[in-house]
Structure formats: C-alpha cells, structure tokens
Amino acid sequence: MKIKTHVKPGDEVKVISGNHKGKQGTVTSVNAAKQQVIVEGVRKMKKAIRRTEENQDGGIEEVDGPIHISNVKKV
C-alpha cells in the first residue's frame, strides 16, 4: 500500500515548527512509512565515517537529518 504525502522530492518547503522553524530548503527524500522528510541544509548532523578504500581518512561528515513530515509545508 502506497502512503500519500503532501510533499515529494524536489519540492521547496519551509519548516513551520520545531528547532529549525523558519528555515527553507529542497526536499531530497521522503520516507512515508516513518513520516519523515530530509530537507537539504536544514537539520545538519555529524556522522562518524569508518575508513574504507574509497575514503582513506574516515572521520566526521555532516549529513542532513530527518524532520517529521507534519513540521514542513510547501512554499
């Protein structure tokens, strides 16, 4: 069963509640089952990256974190 959402990847949205209220960005992905969206540049999180053959240094990388879908609206 497919769950309908009011936003889709590529939409321009504004955060209407929570710690990141007022920020705007583009939706990069939608997880309808968990009711979460990832908005580019809004909720930055630091993530530890293990060393691999491609990434010799490893270290800490900044990634966009999820926001609940009810906290965003289309612009």
C-alpha positions in Angstrom: 0.0 0.0 0.0 1.4 3.4 -1.0 1.1 6.2 1.5 0.2 9.7 0.1 2.2 12.7 1.3 1.8 16.4 0.7 5.5 16.8 -0.4 7.7 14.9 -2.8 11.4 15.0 -3.6 12.4 18.3 -5.3 9.7 20.4 -3.6 10.7 23.7 -1.9 9.5 23.6 1.7 9.5 25.7 4.8 9.8 24.3 8.4 6.8 25.5 10.4 7.6 24.1 13.9 10.4 22.7 15.9 14.0 23.8 16.5 14.6 24.6 12.8 11.4 26.8 12.4 11.6 29.3 9.6 14.3 27.6 7.6 13.7 26.8 3.9 15.2 24.1 1.6 14.6 21.5 -1.0 13.3 18.0 -0.1 15.9 15.4 -1.0 14.0 12.3 0.1 10.6 11.3 1.7 10.1 8.2 3.9 6.3 7.9 4.0 6.3 4.8 6.2 8.2 6.7 9.0 6.6 10.0 8.1 9.9 11.7 7.7 11.4 14.0 5.1 15.0 15.1 4.6 15.4 18.8 3.7 18.7 20.0 2.2 20.6 22.2 4.6 18.1 22.4 7.4 19.0 19.8 10.1 22.7 19.2 9.9 24.0 16.2 11.9 27.6 15.0 12.3 28.1 11.3 11.5 31.3 9.3 12.1 32.6 7.6 8.9 34.7 4.5 9.0 37.9 4.3 7.0 37.4 2.5 3.7 39.4 2.0 0.5 37.5 4.9 -1.2 37.7 7.1 2.0 41.2 6.7 3.4 40.8 9.3 6.1 37.4 8.4 7.6 36.5 11.0 10.2 33.4 13.0 10.8 31.0 14.0 8.0 28.0 16.4 8.1 24.7 14.9 6.8 21.1 16.2 6.6 18.9 14.7 9.3 15.2 13.8 9.0 12.3 16.1 10.1 8.7 14.9 10.8 6.5 15.5 7.7 3.9 17.4 9.7 6.6 20.1 10.5 7.0 21.2 6.9 4.8 23.0 4.3 5.2 23.6 0.6 6.3 27.1 -0.4 
